[in-house]
Amino acid sequence: MNSSSTQFFNTKRMDVYEPMHQFSMWGDFKGSIYQDAAATMIIEMDAKLENQLSEDASNTTNGHTNQRDQEASKPADKVLRRLAQNREAARKSRLRKKAYVQQLEASRLKLLHLEQELEQTKAQWVDVQNKKTNALKSALHSALPDPELDILVKDTMNHYANLFNIKATAAKVDVCYLISGVWQTPTERLFLWIGGFRPSDLLKQAEDSLSQGMEKLQQTLAEAVVCGQALEGGSYEMRNAMDKLEELVRLVIQADFVRHETLQQTLRYLTTRQAVQGLISLGEYFHRLRELSSAWAMRLCEPT
């Protein structure tokens, strides 16, 4: 009985649930697990926090860098646009200057051609005038009848009319060159009156009117040049002055009309033979002026 009870006791003791013992084991197990998990979680959170902080710092740094790059690129883009605009403006300015130089060169060549053509035409006209004057002299000394002399007179008058037409055409191209008298000899320029010879007193009133018009035109032309408005490139607005030059062209044409009218009016009061003699005298007068100019030019070329 004792042995069985002892056995029972031992078995019972071995199988008895010991809560304190279990609690101690659970506590050890629980403590070790919690400590390991907490440490792991802390490490993971620290790693995540570090990664997040590094990413934030990287993003912030990249953001600041991009912003600085954008801010730095703005002035550079502005400078590049300004340089491109300056290059384009310079290119257009060069093109305008080139076109202006080409226009000036074309105008110069055109005026040079006009001067050469006018001088050549004038030389041809003078040569024909000398021939007609000699023909009038021969006709007058050969006692030709008046109808034949009248034909020669009309032919000579048409020759003067042709001169006035040539001058009217030249005045529309370059009135300043025409009215300056450069195309005439120096002695002829001494008696120059609005681009030609001065009419006689038969039409004195018209002559005085044109002289007053010439003086007024010179005054208004000078005022128009002085009052010209300044433009870009150092040029001036010369529209008013150009209008005055147009008036000068009309004045030259009117002066030639007065000269032509003077010749016609003179011939109306003369007989045919007197008209022949008058045209001979007029031709010889201009011929002697040209000879005087040539003699003076030869004298200047002689060694002293």
C-alpha positions as CSV (number, residue, x, y, z in Angstrom):
1,M,0.0,0.0,0.0
2,N,2.8,2.3,0.8
3,S,4.5,1.6,-2.4
4,S,1.4,2.1,-4.4
5,S,0.6,5.2,-2.6
6,T,4.1,6.4,-3.1
7,Q,3.9,5.5,-6.7
8,F,0.6,7.3,-7.0
9,F,2.0,10.2,-5.3
10,N,5.0,10.4,-7.5
11,T,3.0,10.0,-10.6
12,K,0.5,12.5,-9.5
13,R,3.4,14.9,-8.6
14,M,4.9,14.4,-11.9
15,D,1.7,15.1,-13.7
16,V,0.6,18.0,-11.6
17,Y,0.3,21.4,-13.6
18,E,2.6,23.9,-12.0
19,P,1.4,27.4,-13.0
20,M,4.3,29.3,-11.5
21,H,6.7,27.2,-13.4
22,Q,4.7,27.8,-16.6
23,F,4.5,31.5,-15.9
24,S,8.2,31.6,-15.5
25,M,8.7,29.9,-18.7
26,W,6.2,32.0,-20.5
27,G,7.7,35.1,-19.0
28,D,11.1,34.1,-20.3
29,F,9.7,33.2,-23.6
30,K,7.6,36.3,-23.8
31,G,10.5,38.6,-22.7
32,S,12.9,37.2,-25.2
33,I,10.4,37.4,-28.1
34,Y,9.3,41.0,-27.2
35,Q,12.8,42.2,-26.9
36,D,13.9,40.7,-30.2
37,A,10.8,42.0,-32.0
38,A,11.1,45.4,-30.5
39,A,14.7,45.6,-31.5
40,T,13.9,44.4,-35.0
41,M,11.1,46.9,-35.3
42,I,13.2,49.8,-34.0
43,I,16.0,48.9,-36.5
44,E,13.5,48.7,-39.3
45,M,11.9,52.0,-38.4
46,D,15.2,53.6,-38.0
47,A,16.2,52.3,-41.4
48,K,13.0,53.5,-43.0
49,L,13.3,56.9,-41.3
50,E,16.9,57.2,-42.5
51,N,15.8,56.3,-46.0
52,Q,13.0,58.7,-45.9
53,L,15.2,61.5,-44.6
54,S,17.8,60.7,-47.2
55,E,15.2,60.8,-49.9
56,D,13.7,64.0,-48.6
57,A,17.2,65.5,-48.4
58,S,17.9,64.3,-52.0
59,N,14.6,65.6,-53.3
60,T,15.2,68.9,-51.5
61,T,18.7,69.2,-52.9
62,N,17.5,68.3,-56.4
63,G,14.7,70.7,-56.1
64,H,17.0,73.5,-55.1
65,T,19.5,72.5,-57.8
66,N,16.8,72.5,-60.4
67,Q,15.4,75.8,-59.2
68,R,18.9,77.3,-59.3
69,D,19.5,75.9,-62.7
70,Q,16.2,77.3,-64.0
71,E,16.9,80.7,-62.4
72,A,20.4,80.7,-63.9
73,S,19.1,79.6,-67.3
74,K,16.6,82.5,-67.4
75,P,19.2,85.3,-67.8
76,A,21.1,83.2,-70.2
77,D,18.0,82.7,-72.4
78,K,17.3,86.4,-72.3
79,V,20.8,87.2,-73.3
80,L,20.6,84.7,-76.2
81,R,17.4,86.2,-77.4
82,R,18.8,89.7,-77.2
83,L,21.9,88.6,-79.1
84,A,19.7,87.0,-81.7
85,Q,17.6,90.2,-82.0
86,N,20.8,92.3,-82.3
87,R,22.2,90.0,-85.0
88,E,18.9,90.2,-87.0
89,A,18.8,94.0,-86.6
90,A,22.4,94.3,-87.8
91,R,21.7,92.0,-90.8
92,K,18.7,94.1,-91.8
93,S,20.7,97.3,-91.3
94,R,23.5,95.9,-93.6
95,L,20.9,95.0,-96.2
96,R,19.4,98.5,-96.0
97,K,22.8,100.1,-96.3
98,K,23.7,97.8,-99.2
99,A,20.5,98.7,-101.0
100,Y,21.0,102.4,-100.3
101,V,24.6,102.3,-101.7
102,Q,23.4,100.4,-104.7
103,Q,20.7,103.0,-105.3
104,L,23.2,105.8,-104.9
105,E,25.5,104.1,-107.4
106,A,22.7,103.6,-109.8
107,S,21.6,107.2,-109.5
108,R,25.2,108.3,-110.0
109,L,25.6,106.3,-113.1
110,K,22.3,107.5,-114.4
111,L,23.3,111.2,-113.8
112,L,26.7,110.6,-115.3
113,H,25.0,109.1,-118.4
114,L,22.6,112.0,-118.5
115,E,25.5,114.5,-118.3
116,Q,27.4,112.8,-121.0
117,E,24.3,112.5,-123.2
118,L,23.4,116.2,-122.6
119,E,26.9,117.4,-123.4
120,Q,27.0,115.2,-126.5
121,T,23.5,116.4,-127.6
122,K,24.5,120.0,-127.0
123,A,27.7,119.5,-129.0
124,Q,25.7,118.0,-131.9
125,W,23.2,120.9,-131.6
126,V,25.9,123.5,-131.7
127,D,27.4,121.8,-134.8
128,V,24.1,121.8,-136.6
129,Q,23.5,125.4,-135.5
130,N,26.8,126.5,-137.0
131,K,25.8,124.8,-140.2
132,K,22.4,126.5,-140.3
133,T,24.0,129.8,-139.6
134,N,26.4,129.4,-142.4
135,A,23.5,128.3,-144.7
136,L,21.6,131.5,-143.7
137,K,24.7,133.6,-144.6
138,S,25.1,131.9,-147.9
139,A,21.4,132.3,-148.7
140,L,21.4,136.0,-147.7
141,H,24.4,136.8,-149.9
142,S,23.2,134.7,-152.8
143,A,20.0,136.8,-153.1
144,L,17.6,133.9,-152.7
145,P,13.9,134.8,-153.0
146,D,12.0,135.3,-149.7
147,P,10.0,132.1,-149.8
148,E,13.2,130.1,-149.8
149,L,14.7,132.3,-147.1
150,D,11.5,131.8,-145.1
151,I,12.0,128.0,-145.3
152,L,15.5,128.4,-143.9
153,V,14.2,130.7,-141.1
154,K,11.5,128.2,-140.0
155,D,14.1,125.4,-140.1
156,T,16.4,127.4,-137.8
157,M,13.5,128.2,-135.5
158,N,12.6,124.5,-135.3
159,H,16.2,123.8,-134.4
160,Y,15.9,126.2,-131.4
161,A,12.6,124.6,-130.5
162,N,14.3,121.2,-130.5
163,L,16.9,122.6,-128.0
164,F,14.1,123.7,-125.7
165,N,12.5,120.3,-125.9
166,I,15.8,118.6,-125.0
167,K,16.3,120.9,-122.0
168,A,12.7,120.2,-120.8
169,T,13.4,116.5,-120.8
170,A,16.8,117.0,-119.0
171,A,15.2,119.3,-116.4
172,K,12.8,116.5,-115.4
173,V,15.7,114.2,-114.8
174,D,18.2,116.6,-113.1
175,V,17.1,120.2,-113.0
176,C,20.0,121.2,-110.7
177,Y,22.6,120.1,-113.3
178,L,20.7,121.9,-116.0
179,I,20.2,125.1,-114.2
180,S,23.8,125.2,-112.9
181,G,25.0,125.6,-116.5
182,V,27.8,123.1,-116.2
183,W,27.0,121.8,-119.6
184,Q,27.8,125.3,-121.1
185,T,31.1,127.0,-121.5
186,P,32.3,129.4,-118.8
187,T,31.7,132.5,-120.8
188,E,28.1,131.3,-121.6
189,R,27.5,130.8,-117.9
190,L,28.3,134.5,-117.3
191,F,25.1,135.4,-119.1
192,L,23.1,132.4,-117.8
193,W,19.5,133.1,-116.8
194,I,17.5,130.1,-115.4
195,G,19.3,127.5,-117.5
196,G,19.7,129.5,-120.7
197,F,20.2,132.9,-122.4
198,R,18.3,136.0,-121.2
199,P,15.5,137.1,-123.5
200,S,15.4,140.6,-124.9
201,D,13.3,143.4,-123.5
202,L,10.4,142.5,-125.9
203,L,9.0,140.3,-123.2
204,K,10.5,142.2,-120.2
205,Q,7.4,141.8,-118.1
206,A,7.5,138.0,-118.4
207,E,11.2,138.0,-117.7
208,D,10.8,140.0,-114.5
209,S,8.0,137.8,-113.4
210,L,10.1,134.7,-113.8
211,S,13.1,136.4,-112.1
212,Q,10.9,137.2,-109.1
213,G,9.6,133.6,-109.1
214,M,13.2,132.3,-109.2
215,E,14.2,134.4,-106.2
216,K,11.2,133.4,-104.2
217,L,11.8,129.7,-105.1
218,Q,15.4,129.9,-104.0
219,Q,14.3,131.4,-100.6
220,T,11.6,128.8,-100.0
221,L,13.9,126.0,-101.1
222,A,16.5,127.1,-98.6
223,E,13.8,127.3,-95.8
224,A,12.6,123.8,-96.7
225,V,16.1,122.4,-96.5
226,V,16.8,124.1,-93.1
227,C,13.4,122.9,-91.6
228,G,13.8,119.3,-92.8
229,Q,12.9,116.9,-90.0
230,A,15.6,114.5,-88.8
231,L,15.1,110.8,-89.5
232,E,17.0,107.6,-88.5
233,G,20.4,107.2,-89.9
234,G,21.2,110.9,-90.1
235,S,18.8,111.5,-93.1
236,Y,16.2,114.2,-93.3
237,E,12.7,114.5,-94.5
238,M,13.0,116.4,-97.8
239,R,9.5,116.1,-99.2
240,N,8.9,119.9,-99.1
241,A,12.3,120.5,-100.7
242,M,11.5,118.0,-103.4
243,D,8.3,119.7,-104.1
244,K,10.2,123.0,-104.5
245,L,12.5,121.3,-107.0
246,E,9.4,120.2,-109.0
247,E,8.5,123.9,-109.1
248,L,12.0,124.6,-110.3
249,V,11.5,122.2,-113.2
250,R,8.3,124.1,-114.2
251,L,10.2,127.4,-113.9
252,V,12.9,126.2,-116.3
253,I,10.3,125.1,-118.8
254,Q,8.6,128.5,-118.5
255,A,11.9,130.3,-119.0
256,D,12.5,128.3,-122.2
257,F,9.0,129.1,-123.3
258,V,9.8,132.8,-122.8
259,R,13.0,132.4,-124.8
260,H,11.2,130.6,-127.6
261,E,8.4,133.2,-127.5
262,T,10.9,136.0,-127.7
263,L,12.4,134.6,-130.9
264,Q,8.9,134.1,-132.4
265,Q,7.7,137.6,-131.4
266,T,10.9,139.1,-132.8
267,L,10.5,137.4,-136.2
268,R,6.9,138.6,-136.4
269,Y,8.1,142.2,-136.6
270,L,10.8,141.5,-139.1
271,T,10.9,140.9,-142.7
272,T,12.2,137.6,-144.0
273,R,15.7,139.0,-144.7
274,Q,15.7,140.8,-141.4
275,A,14.8,137.5,-139.7
276,V,17.7,135.8,-141.5
277,Q,20.1,138.5,-140.4
278,G,18.8,138.3,-136.8
279,L,19.2,134.6,-136.6
280,I,22.7,134.9,-138.1
281,S,23.6,137.5,-135.4
282,L,22.2,135.3,-132.7
283,G,24.2,132.3,-133.9
284,E,27.4,134.3,-134.2
285,Y,26.8,135.7,-130.7
286,F,26.8,132.3,-129.1
287,H,29.6,131.1,-131.3
288,R,31.8,134.0,-130.3
289,L,31.0,133.3,-126.6
290,R,32.2,129.7,-127.1
291,E,35.3,130.8,-128.9
292,L,36.1,133.3,-126.1
293,S,35.7,130.5,-123.6
294,S,38.1,128.2,-125.6
295,A,40.6,131.0,-125.9
296,W,40.5,131.6,-122.2
297,A,41.0,128.0,-121.4
298,M,44.0,127.8,-123.8
299,R,45.5,130.8,-122.1
300,L,45.2,129.2,-118.7
301,C,47.0,126.1,-120.1
302,E,50.0,128.1,-121.4
303,P,53.1,128.1,-119.2
304,T,53.9,131.3,-117.4
